[in-house]
């Protein structure tokens, strides 16, 4: 089984793709925005941040490296995730900037691993993808 917590699952925007509903589902599973190919899921194809010229051309690895950071797109995404899912892409990006992506992955592992079964808590549904326990 592939770990849901790895550096290659942290998107340019700071999102941990490993806790996303689209990544955790079994049918039509999303590979994460850094693992896309020609048959990429619609959510990746439509993502304005992943499709930003600076990201697509490799000029930046993470949004905080961009001269327009934080741009309106990122701010809007961050506000939506703060309100609906109690997480922040901008906070994740600042953490990466200060401590590195490996440290963020470890923090994410602690935060989003189910205390009952060790499964991954789905950020969008706030439940464990393995046992169904609701995150408190």
Residue, then its C-alpha position, 0 to 999 in steps of 0.5 A: x500500500x502506498x503511503x498517503x503521506x509523502x513529499x510527492x503528495x504535497x501540491x504546489x498550493x500546499x494541499x496534502x493530496x493524500x488526505x483528499x477525497x478524490x485520492x482516497x476513493x477507490x473508484x476513479x482515484x486521483x493520483x495527486x496533482x504532482x503525479x498526473x499524466x495525459x489521463x489526469x482527473x478532471x479536478x487536476x485538469x481544471x485546477x487553476x493553481x496547478x495550471x498556473x504558468x509558473x507551476x506548469x513550467x517548473x519556475x516554482x515548486x511551491x506557490x510561496x516561491x512565486x513573486x505574486x504569492x499569495x495570489x488571489x486564487x490561492x487566497x480564495x482556495x485557502x479561505x474556502x478550506x479554512x471555513x469548510x475543512x479547518x485546514x490552510x494551504x497558506x499555513x502549510x506553505x509557510x510551514x514548508x518555507x520555514x521547516x521544509x516539506x519533510x517536516x510538513x509531511x510528518x505534521x500531516x501524518x500526525x494530524x490526519x492519521x486515525x487514532x483507532x485504526x491508523x487509516x487516513x482521515x479524509x479532509x473533505x468528509x472528516x472521517x477515516x477512510x478505513x474505519x469510518x470514525x469521525x474526526x473530532 
